[in-house]
Amino acid sequence: MAVAEIENARISSSSSTDPDGSSKDHDSQGVPVLENYVTQANVEHNLRHDFVDHRLNDPNMETEKIDAVEAALEKGDYKAEVKLEEELEEDSPYPEVRAAVSNVDDPTMPVMTFRAWTIGLFFAIVIPGVNQLLSYRYPTVTIGALVAQLLSYPIGCFMAAILPERVFKTRFGSFTLNPGPFNVKEHTIITIMSNVTYQRAYATNVAAAQRVIYHFDWGFGWILLLTISSQMIGFSMAGFCRRWLVWPASMIWPANLGTTALMSALHNQINTGEGHMTRFRMFLWVFLGSFVWYFFPGFIFLMLSVGNWFCLIAPKNVVLNQMLGTQQGLGLIPLTLDWTQVTYNGNPLYTPWWSQANVFGGFIIMYVFLGPILYYNNVWNTAYLPYAASGTYDRFGNSYQVANVTTADHKFDPEAYNAYSEEYFTITYAISFGLSFAAITGVIVHTALFHGQEIVRQFKTSLNEERDIHARLMQRYPEVPKLWYGILFVICFGLGIACVAGWDTGLPVWAFILAIIIGAFFMLPVGVVTAVSNQEVGLNVISELIIGYMCPGSPTGMMMFKVFCYMSVYQGLSFISDMKVGHYMKVPPKDMFIAQSVAIFLSCFVVIGVQDWVFSNIKNVCTKAAKDNFFCNYIIVFGAASEIWGLIGPAKLFSAGKQYNKLLWTFLAGAIFPVFVWLAARRWPRSWIRLVNAPVLFTGTGLLPPATGINFTSWALVGFTFNYMIKRYRNGWWTRYNYVFGAGLDTGTAVSAVVIFFCLVFPDGKNRAFVDGNWWGNTAFENTADYQFTPYKDLNGGAFLPPPGEFRPA
């Protein structure tokens, strides 16, 4: 029986009464009258499909709920079966979603209002522009979408109070500037327009690197084509993945739950019950507390942020500093009180504990056990380098100077390379490459084994067949036609061809097409893992490896291939994530499409314009002589990667006979490991093994380096406290407040960081805490081997290997 028919039957049966006025909702045994419209066989089929069949492939499904369903089915307890079925019909089967998303909808709420467009476009212009400007400066600060979400609420309420309510009639219809109180759907549209634009456009790095590293500029038109095509082609591909990544209830997208919880709190959508503090009041207190507190670790007492307290016991003891340190160390005793340190790997209150346990397990196995074994045995000469640091090094233990192996016209010079040095990685960087390779094959095999049947089934499923309460509520709104996404893809594809073939980029058209194909292939498996675990498998390393082998000697081509391959997935999943927010908040899909398209298109002009202004008006930008610390550290690193992977090429690192060649075996390991996990989970379906997720284990530590151990140990500690201990033993508090608590910490810290930066740091061009507040709490951590990145072995000014030309031909 169709879901819509069941819903109609439910309404009909629930509204019927006996002649004496009593309800017929239950029979004489207390069983709900579900049998009026569905048979016991239907109920059992639904329960098996929605719960039992998910035991292996859905780690977010409550084990207790699955056990209850299995027990009811085994006993043939129809009363219990119907009760469980009703619970499924009335709300999400996932406690995380129930805690953060309302299960009701008001379809009469206006969405695309004058207020929504005015505020949304304002933030879509200001926030990406400011973030683009600040990205060139050190230290930088990013204004996130949560800040826009918070600020837009009072602005929207103010506009609702002052705008005229008069209805204007035109030949195209009537409209009003003020349709009533500022509502949650308007607020959602504004937040989404901010969320898809607040991060700087990745493609602008290419033009910036051309100016800074290679000293040429192809002008506004070329970078505009590259930026629009790379930013929006992922959006067009995302539209075709909605049925797998947006509609199903199992695709919960944990990172969105802080946004939806804050939205529900601001608009009082979810009642906390009598005698409990409202969610909004909880958010407000946490916001104010975190705002005030961040002035201490962020400005007044920096040691609270750095947290390498135990290194002060023996500041010159290298091993101690590498194990307990936070700058190049493992941070095994997490004593940071800085929320930005804790959330470097994502907000732990939003990430399910099983996912965090996988990430932390990977960190312990690969970096705490394997890493020291390799490092202190000097494998790959890593003992002459810091324990944890990004970038590449030369044989003297210094940062690799790419300028030493390039000609005056920025071509690779093999003779200079043979006379200078090979490239060397720190042990954590080398391990991270291996894990990145394993994650690529692991995500494909894991998705095929654990989600393959569901993907095939979902291919034939329409939104009307989804049983999730939120999907049923969305049935009243027309879906975006696939033609819209198809037209957008064709336009973006054409713009991409134009920017690839219209200039001497060094990237063949066939390579551009291959980048799009790779991105499209990985969109679904990476999306499935991200949607359930809050951990994304990045394609940046594999894209660099592929293009480096295919088209060596082309830095610009390498950068463009990476942009299209990596960003088609990253940006596409960002759009899908926002589609899920709209799905949760019951925003019509067509309105979402229009808002997202307009916002990202407009922001492309903004970020390119800001970048052009920076290079035209800031003297000595991207050099150490730049005013106000506009050093462009990120651009320098991005450009150096183009030289290392595009100019020198990965063949000199990973090919047969090269020192890192064995890391390529991790591709095979990544493909095999999920098979063992799947077989073990089928053999012991009730054990913890079903929660082992190979892609999450491989990719969860992908930010290390530049992240260090403290970003994972503190993150896991907070996650264990909230999403395991409190969720298990104080579930009422967790359900009411966990997500608004996390949102309060995020927004309070973010706003505080903005105030500190613009009011205390930016005016002097430096952090005055190091000048006016030059006291122990702001300087002690500098006098440690941890902060100074001291390696285990000292070269004493020498080299640990001769140049490659003397012992290893290029």
Secondary structure, 3 states (H helix, E strand, C coil): CCHHHHHHHHHHHHHCECCCCCECCECCCCCEHHHHCCCHHHHHHHHHHHCHHHCCCCCCCCHHHHHHHHHHHHHCCHHHHHHHHHHHHHCCCCHHHHHHCCCCCCCCCCCCCHHHHHHHHHHHHHHHHHHHHHCCCCCCCCCCHHHHHHHHHHHHHHHHHHCCCCEEEECCEEEECCCCCCCHHHHHHHHHHHHCCCCCCCCHHHHHHHHHHHCCCCCHHHHHHHHHHHHHHHHHHHHHHHHHHCCCCCCCCHHHHHHHHHHHHHCCCCCCCCCCCCHHHHHHHHHHHHHHHCHHHHHHCCHHHHCCHHHHCCCCCHHHHHHHCCCCCCCCCCCCCCHHHHCCCCCCCCCCHHHHHHHHHHHHHHHHHHHHHHHHCCHHHHHHCCCCCCCCECCCCCECCHHHHECCCCCECHHHHHHHCCCECCHHHHHHHHHHHHHHHHHHHHHHHHHHHHHHHHHCCCHHHCCCHHHHHHCCCCCCCHHHHHHHHHHHHHHHHHHHHCCCCCCCHHHHHHHHHHHHHHHHHHHHHHHHHCCCCCCHHHHHHHHHHHCCCCHHHHHHHHHHHHHHHHHHHHHHHHHHHHHHHCCCHHHHHHHHHHHHHHHHHHHHHHHHHHHHHCCCCCCCCCHHHCCCHHHHHHHHHHHHHHHHCCHHHHCCCCCCHHHHHHHHHHHHHHHHHHHHHHHCCCCHHHHCCHHHHHHCCCCCCCCCCHHHHHHHHHHHHHHHHHHHHCHHHHHHHHHHHHHHHHHHHHHHHHHHHHHHHHHHCCCHHHCCCCCHHHHHHHHCCCCCCCCCCCCCCCCCCCCHHHHCCC
